[in-house]
Amino acid sequence: MSDPDISGRETATLGHLLPSSTVKQMTLKEAAVATRLSSRALQAAFPGFNEQLFVDNINEAGLFWEKVAVSGKPSADGSVTGREPCLQYTRRPAVDAIDLFYPSDVLPSPADGLSRSPGDPMFACQTPHLVPSSRLASPRILNHFGMAQACTTYEGMTTNMLYRGSLGTMFPWHVEDSMLPSVSYCQSGKPKVWWVVPAHQRSLVKALLLKYIDPFVLTAADGNIWDVLASKRLFFPPTFFLEHGVQVTRAEQQAGDFIVTASWALHSGMNLGVNLTSATNFPTPSWWRLGIEHGACARELGRHVPYPLEKMIIQSSQQLVAGKWWWGDANILKACDPEHFFMDVKVAEKFVSECVDRITAFVNSQDGKVSVVPFSGVSEAVREFLWMARTPPSTESNDMRVDHSKDGALCKDCNALCWAAAVVCPTCLEYFGKRAQEEAPL
């Protein structure tokens, strides 16, 4: 990690204020060699390097910056005034810097078809028939049995990603995209240490971070703590949270172990050596409430949520009404936890009812000027416009594009992703022509 550039930080963006990593393109074979070599280099520079040493020095600038005693107090222009002594850091390192390699977010090969979601037009894998107890056998097939099978491909959310850790590398504090749960499987190598803050301490964490994060960073993030966390560049040691009354759970993930983080669980961790892990997100009924809240907040801020929440909840509700579930009978889901099952059903019922009410109210307010037409009956121009307004496609390493058009249309003004219904004006499409996607309202 490099130190942030603090010049002109009053007007700097969030990206300029936070420490950054150097990105280097390499093959998996090169990455395997680099992680082994960087681990050896760290061990040579810091004999006995371990978790405790890492936690004690994570924010200690003196480890790599040289401390210099200065007689006097520096003023805003850099000059030293007065008689109050102070301690400054120079950029000359006390020890030689070591490049640590942590290949992250590596997409698996699409050769066996498992790098695509079952709802994706390019999904080419035959999902094996597994009993419920075997469905956690691999993160690669986890979403083939839940509600995410209805979605197209969202890399790292409905499909897994690989992470090759090396000694001393870490993943900073963050929560998952759309507040989703996650599962990580350590395939081989040395352990990975996790520090997790439970979701019910969210308000305490927020208050603490608002108090201790650099004010310039908060200003650049418009006061939004979650934007700072989303940058994945927050390096507080776990002891910082413990000292301020926040509950932190530590887990050591050995090869063959799964780690599951709950919805909104803030987490961080480090690698105790070279290892290979695989991870993905997955939606559950208990996540619906948080997903709805997060989506509403994102729309207020004009931000896109990369997940078709509306489609999943409505289609899941249709399954429940029919007495079914994505991986079997609805009664099986109910039997797992009857109390929470009914709570989740009420969340879905409220969401679907409000969705239907909004559509009905709009149609009734137009004095018969709006024709309700199923997607199968719209014109080619409307069909093409909705396809262009789909969730932005993502690019895989092999440059294959992902078609999200079946997951909904994205409003360019409020970033709402609509799946149940969208209002399109054919006259506007004709008027704007090729500029319809940029100019025509949805």
HUDA-V23119 format. One record per residue. N is the residue number from 0. D_FIRST is the distance of its C-alpha to the first C-alpha in Angstrom with 2 decimals. Layout:
n->N d_first->D_FIRST
n->N d_first->D_FIRST
This chain:
n->0 d_first->0.00
n->1 d_first->3.78
n->2 d_first->6.70
n->3 d_first->9.17
n->4 d_first->12.37
n->5 d_first->15.06
n->6 d_first->18.02
n->7 d_first->20.51
n->8 d_first->18.73
n->9 d_first->22.19
n->10 d_first->22.47
n->11 d_first->18.91
n->12 d_first->18.04
n->13 d_first->15.85
n->14 d_first->13.36
n->15 d_first->13.16
n->16 d_first->12.89
n->17 d_first->10.03
n->18 d_first->6.27
n->19 d_first->5.72
n->20 d_first->4.95
n->21 d_first->7.31
n->22 d_first->10.56
n->23 d_first->13.07
n->24 d_first->16.59
n->25 d_first->18.37
n->26 d_first->21.36
n->27 d_first->21.49
n->28 d_first->23.09
n->29 d_first->20.36
n->30 d_first->17.72
n->31 d_first->19.94
n->32 d_first->20.06
n->33 d_first->16.32
n->34 d_first->15.62
n->35 d_first->18.50
n->36 d_first->17.56
n->37 d_first->13.96
n->38 d_first->15.67
n->39 d_first->18.24
n->40 d_first->16.00
n->41 d_first->14.32
n->42 d_first->17.89
n->43 d_first->19.19
n->44 d_first->16.82
n->45 d_first->17.27
n->46 d_first->20.71
n->47 d_first->21.48
n->48 d_first->17.95
n->49 d_first->18.70
n->50 d_first->18.10
n->51 d_first->19.55
n->52 d_first->17.37
n->53 d_first->14.23
n->54 d_first->15.87
n->55 d_first->17.11
n->56 d_first->13.94
n->57 d_first->11.27
n->58 d_first->11.58
n->59 d_first->13.06
n->60 d_first->11.81
n->61 d_first->14.56
n->62 d_first->13.04
n->63 d_first->11.09
n->64 d_first->13.02
n->65 d_first->16.77
n->66 d_first->19.11
n->67 d_first->22.09
n->68 d_first->25.22
n->69 d_first->26.78
n->70 d_first->30.41
n->71 d_first->30.70
n->72 d_first->28.84
n->73 d_first->26.77
n->74 d_first->28.19
n->75 d_first->26.73
n->76 d_first->27.39
n->77 d_first->25.51
n->78 d_first->28.74
n->79 d_first->29.60
n->80 d_first->32.66
n->81 d_first->34.69
n->82 d_first->34.85
n->83 d_first->32.31
n->84 d_first->29.82
n->85 d_first->26.09
n->86 d_first->22.94
n->87 d_first->20.28
n->88 d_first->16.98
n->89 d_first->16.73
n->90 d_first->13.87
n->91 d_first->15.37
n->92 d_first->13.47
n->93 d_first->15.79
n->94 d_first->14.66
n->95 d_first->13.38
n->96 d_first->9.75
n->97 d_first->9.81
n->98 d_first->8.62
n->99 d_first->8.88
n->100 d_first->10.63
n->101 d_first->11.52
n->102 d_first->14.15
n->103 d_first->14.86
n->104 d_first->17.74
n->105 d_first->19.85
n->106 d_first->23.39
n->107 d_first->26.22
n->108 d_first->28.97
n->109 d_first->31.70
n->110 d_first->34.37
n->111 d_first->35.76
n->112 d_first->35.48
n->113 d_first->33.31
n->114 d_first->30.40
n->115 d_first->32.69
n->116 d_first->34.07
n->117 d_first->37.83
n->118 d_first->38.43
n->119 d_first->36.93
n->120 d_first->39.60
n->121 d_first->37.85
n->122 d_first->37.71
n->123 d_first->39.56
n->124 d_first->39.36
n->125 d_first->42.21
n->126 d_first->40.90
n->127 d_first->42.36
n->128 d_first->44.72
n->129 d_first->43.18
n->130 d_first->44.47
n->131 d_first->42.32
n->132 d_first->41.18
n->133 d_first->39.67
n->134 d_first->37.68
n->135 d_first->34.48
n->136 d_first->34.83
n->137 d_first->31.82
n->138 d_first->29.39
n->139 d_first->30.57
n->140 d_first->33.98
n->141 d_first->33.33
n->142 d_first->33.76
n->143 d_first->36.85
n->144 d_first->38.94
n->145 d_first->37.80
n->146 d_first->38.11
n->147 d_first->35.13
n->148 d_first->37.49
n->149 d_first->39.04
n->150 d_first->35.88
n->151 d_first->34.63
n->152 d_first->31.27
n->153 d_first->28.10
n->154 d_first->25.33
n->155 d_first->23.58
n->156 d_first->26.17
n->157 d_first->29.45
n->158 d_first->28.13
n->159 d_first->25.66
n->160 d_first->22.27
n->161 d_first->20.98
n->162 d_first->17.79
n->163 d_first->17.32
n->164 d_first->15.29
n->165 d_first->14.53
n->166 d_first->14.63
n->167 d_first->11.93
n->168 d_first->10.19
n->169 d_first->10.77
n->170 d_first->11.90
n->171 d_first->11.59
n->172 d_first->14.97
n->173 d_first->17.02
n->174 d_first->20.60
n->175 d_first->21.87
n->176 d_first->23.16
n->177 d_first->26.61
n->178 d_first->26.37
n->179 d_first->27.44
n->180 d_first->27.67
n->181 d_first->25.65
n->182 d_first->26.37
n->183 d_first->24.17
n->184 d_first->25.87
n->185 d_first->24.54
n->186 d_first->26.37
n->187 d_first->25.73
n->188 d_first->23.79
n->189 d_first->22.36
n->190 d_first->22.13
n->191 d_first->19.58
n->192 d_first->19.60
n->193 d_first->19.99
n->194 d_first->20.32
n->195 d_first->22.49
n->196 d_first->24.12
n->197 d_first->27.53
n->198 d_first->28.45
n->199 d_first->31.26
n->200 d_first->28.91
n->201 d_first->27.40
n->202 d_first->29.15
n->203 d_first->28.13
n->204 d_first->24.41
n->205 d_first->24.83
n->206 d_first->26.67
n->207 d_first->24.16
n->208 d_first->21.15
n->209 d_first->23.36
n->210 d_first->24.10
n->211 d_first->20.73
n->212 d_first->18.23
n->213 d_first->18.02
n->214 d_first->21.19
n->215 d_first->19.68
n->216 d_first->17.32
n->217 d_first->20.49
n->218 d_first->22.50
n->219 d_first->20.25
n->220 d_first->20.60
n->221 d_first->24.35
n->222 d_first->24.23
n->223 d_first->23.32
n->224 d_first->21.25
n->225 d_first->21.17
n->226 d_first->19.52
n->227 d_first->16.58
n->228 d_first->16.57
n->229 d_first->17.02
n->230 d_first->13.73
n->231 d_first->12.17
n->232 d_first->9.53
n->233 d_first->11.71
n->234 d_first->10.81
n->235 d_first->14.30
n->236 d_first->15.60
n->237 d_first->18.80
n->238 d_first->20.85
n->239 d_first->20.24
n->240 d_first->22.17
n->241 d_first->24.75
n->242 d_first->25.50
n->243 d_first->26.33
n->244 d_first->28.66
n->245 d_first->26.61
n->246 d_first->27.48
n->247 d_first->24.71
n->248 d_first->25.74
n->249 d_first->24.06
n->250 d_first->24.75
n->251 d_first->24.11
n->252 d_first->24.38
n->253 d_first->26.15
n->254 d_first->27.01
n->255 d_first->29.68
n->256 d_first->28.63
n->257 d_first->28.16
n->258 d_first->26.13
n->259 d_first->27.45
n->260 d_first->25.90
n->261 d_first->28.43
n->262 d_first->28.47
n->263 d_first->26.14
n->264 d_first->24.75
n->265 d_first->21.36
n->266 d_first->19.24
n->267 d_first->16.04
n->268 d_first->15.66
n->269 d_first->14.30
n->270 d_first->15.72
n->271 d_first->17.96
n->272 d_first->18.16
n->273 d_first->18.68
n->274 d_first->20.26
n->275 d_first->21.31
n->276 d_first->21.78
n->277 d_first->23.40
n->278 d_first->23.36
n->279 d_first->25.21
n->280 d_first->26.47
n->281 d_first->30.20
n->282 d_first->32.58
n->283 d_first->35.25
n->284 d_first->38.14
n->285 d_first->36.63
n->286 d_first->33.63
n->287 d_first->36.02
n->288 d_first->36.23
n->289 d_first->32.51
n->290 d_first->32.23
n->291 d_first->35.06
n->292 d_first->33.63
n->293 d_first->30.19
n->294 d_first->31.99
n->295 d_first->34.20
n->296 d_first->31.38
n->297 d_first->29.51
n->298 d_first->32.77
n->299 d_first->33.35
n->300 d_first->30.05
n->301 d_first->30.92
n->302 d_first->28.17
n->303 d_first->28.69
n->304 d_first->28.58
n->305 d_first->27.98
n->306 d_first->30.62
n->307 d_first->34.47
n->308 d_first->35.30
n->309 d_first->38.82
n->310 d_first->39.77
n->311 d_first->38.63
n->312 d_first->40.40
n->313 d_first->43.60
n->314 d_first->43.86
n->315 d_first->43.12
n->316 d_first->45.83
n->317 d_first->48.23
n->318 d_first->47.59
n->319 d_first->48.35
n->320 d_first->51.49
n->321 d_first->52.69
n->322 d_first->52.09
n->323 d_first->49.35
n->324 d_first->45.63
n->325 d_first->43.12
n->326 d_first->43.50
n->327 d_first->47.07
n->328 d_first->49.40
n->329 d_first->48.42
n->330 d_first->50.27
n->331 d_first->47.74
n->332 d_first->44.94
n->333 d_first->47.23
n->334 d_first->48.10
n->335 d_first->44.48
n->336 d_first->44.37
n->337 d_first->47.38
n->338 d_first->46.37
n->339 d_first->42.93
n->340 d_first->44.44
n->341 d_first->46.83
n->342 d_first->44.14
n->343 d_first->42.06
n->344 d_first->45.22
n->345 d_first->45.97
n->346 d_first->42.53
n->347 d_first->43.18
n->348 d_first->46.77
n->349 d_first->45.79
n->350 d_first->43.15
n->351 d_first->45.62
n->352 d_first->48.47
n->353 d_first->46.53
n->354 d_first->45.51
n->355 d_first->49.18
n->356 d_first->50.44
n->357 d_first->48.21
n->358 d_first->49.43
n->359 d_first->53.04
n->360 d_first->52.95
n->361 d_first->51.65
n->362 d_first->54.29
n->363 d_first->57.04
n->364 d_first->56.06
n->365 d_first->56.60
n->366 d_first->60.41
n->367 d_first->60.51
n->368 d_first->58.51
n->369 d_first->55.80
n->370 d_first->56.56
n->371 d_first->54.75
n->372 d_first->54.17
n->373 d_first->52.41
n->374 d_first->49.63
n->375 d_first->51.95
n->376 d_first->54.43
n->377 d_first->52.33
n->378 d_first->52.79
n->379 d_first->50.68
n->380 d_first->49.30
n->381 d_first->48.14
n->382 d_first->46.73
n->383 d_first->44.71
n->384 d_first->43.50
n->385 d_first->42.29
n->386 d_first->40.56
n->387 d_first->38.74
n->388 d_first->37.81
n->389 d_first->36.27
n->390 d_first->32.78
n->391 d_first->30.46
n->392 d_first->30.22
n->393 d_first->27.04
n->394 d_first->26.39
n->395 d_first->25.97
n->396 d_first->24.75
n->397 d_first->28.42
n->398 d_first->28.91
n->399 d_first->31.39
n->400 d_first->31.78
n->401 d_first->32.36
n->402 d_first->35.45
n->403 d_first->35.09
n->404 d_first->38.46
n->405 d_first->40.14
n->406 d_first->37.66
n->407 d_first->38.75
n->408 d_first->38.73
n->409 d_first->36.03
n->410 d_first->37.36
n->411 d_first->35.68
n->412 d_first->36.48
n->413 d_first->35.42
n->414 d_first->33.31
n->415 d_first->35.69
n->416 d_first->36.05
n->417 d_first->39.81
n->418 d_first->41.32
n->419 d_first->44.70
n->420 d_first->45.92
n->421 d_first->45.00
n->422 d_first->47.28
n->423 d_first->47.73
n->424 d_first->50.23
n->425 d_first->51.89
n->426 d_first->53.22
n->427 d_first->49.74
n->428 d_first->48.68
n->429 d_first->51.71
n->430 d_first->51.23
n->431 d_first->47.55
n->432 d_first->47.83
n->433 d_first->44.70
n->434 d_first->42.91
n->435 d_first->43.64
n->436 d_first->40.13
n->437 d_first->38.80
n->438 d_first->41.91
n->439 d_first->44.01
n->440 d_first->43.52
n->441 d_first->42.89
